[in-house]
Amino acid sequence: MIDTAPAVLFVCMGNICRSPLAEAAFRAAARQAGLQVTVDSAGTGDWHAGAPPDRRACAVARRHGIDITHYRARVVTVDDFDRFTHIIALDHANLRHLLDMQPAGSRARVSLLLDHVPGRTGHAVADPYYGDASGFDTTWRDVAAGAAALVDRLRRDGS
């Protein structure tokens, strides 16, 4: 029997900036709301597999009371489409990659994170990797808004 509790996977390119921040923000929002959920993050590329999050991502999470230094990057797999009920892309390129690799009949619903925020449908979370530390603050605001909206939806709709 497949577990019906929500299980959410956040996906960006290398799994060292946006998706670990989204995972952290979602964990915090779910815990605060009392929502029982499985959560993880992954990347579509393997160049950072096994690496910790970017130091700037760790710093912004720490400023919000969350330690992500123990996270390690991994690559999304085909098995993730049955392991997770929701696979959430942080941008359009990763969304396309996920939709291309999604097996027919898998249980995961694939979407953009900001599709869950009223008025932000179709918007991507900007990649802060090549910028300065201020870009990570912008990313945090986006992923925190997306996480809160997704938690609200899961609590309200159950899916």
N, C-alpha and C positions, 0 to 999 in steps of 0.2 A: 504494500500500500504506500502511495506517495504522500508525504507530509503536506498538509494544506496550509501550514503557517507561512506567512510571507517570508521570502528569501530574496534579498536584493543584492545585485552585483553592479558596481559602478565601474565604467570603463573609459579610459582615455588612451593616449598613445603609448607611453612608456610606464605608466603606473607609478610615477614618482612625484607628481604635482597635483593635478586636478582630481583624479579618482581617489587617491588616499585622503585628500581633504574632504571630498564628498562622503566617503565612507565614515570618516570621523564625525562630520557634522550630522550625518544620519544616525549614527550610533547614539550620539548625545541627545538628539531630538526624540528618538524612539525610547530611550531610557527615561527621559523626562516625562513622556506621555504614557509610560507604562506599557508600551507595545512590545510584545515578544516577537522577535524577528531575527533571522540569520542575515548577516551582512558581510560583504567582502569587496575587494576591488581588484582590478586586473588591467592589463594593457593589451593593445592589439599588436604591439611590437615587442621583440624579445631582447633589445639591446640593454635594458636595465634589469633583466630578470635576476632576482636574488638581492638586488641593491635596496638600501633604505630610501625613504623619501628624500627629495631635495631638501637641503638645509633650510631654505627659505620657506618651504611648506611646513617643516617641523616648527619653525619659529612662529609662523602665523597661527598654527594650531595651538602651540604653547600659550600664546597671548590670549587664547580663548579657553584656557584651562584644560587642554587635551594633549596628551603625549602620544605621538605617532612614530616615535623613533624606532619602535620594535616592528613596525610594518615592514614587509619585504615585497618587492615587486614580483609579479608573476604575469604570465600570459594567459589570456582567455582561451578556453578550450571548448570543443564541441560538447563535451559532457556538461559544461556550465549551463547549457540551454535546457537541460532537464533538472539540474540541481537547483536552479534559481527560478523563482516565479516572475521576477522582474530583472531585466538587464538594461541598465540605464547608461546611455552614451553621453559623453560630455560635449561632443560636437558632431557635426554632420559627416565628416570623414569616417569617424569611428562608428557612427550609426550605420552608414553604408556597409562598412566592413562587417559589422555584426549581422546585418540583414543578409548579406551574401553568404555568411558561414552558418546561418541558422538552419538546422535540419528541419525538414517538413515534419509536422506533428509534434514538435517540441513544446514544452509547457511555458517557456519564458515569453513574457510580453516585452518587446524591445521598444524603447522610446528615448527621447532626449530628456535630460534632467529638467531643463527649464520649461518643457511642455507641461509640467505639473504645476507651474506657477501662473496664476491668472495674469493674462496680458503679456506673457513671455513665450507663448507657443512658437516653436520654430527657431528660437534663439539658442545660440551655442554659448557655453562657458569659455571665455577667452583663455588661451594657453599662456600662462605667465612665464614659461621656462626661459625664453630668450630676453626677457625684460629685467627690470630691477625688482627689488623687494615689494614695491608698492603694488605691482601687478598681482601679488599673492593676496593682498588685502581685498582687491576687487574680486578675485576668484573666491575667496572665503565668503564674501557677501553673497555671491551668486549660488555657491553650493549650499550655504546655510539656508537661503530662501527656498531652494529646490528641495532640500532635505525636510524642512518644516512642512512644505506643501505636500510632499509625498507621504509623510507620516500622517498628516490630516486625512489624506485620501484613503490610506490603508485603514485607518481607524473608522472612518465613515463607511466606506464601501466594502472593506475586507479584502479588496483585490486591487 
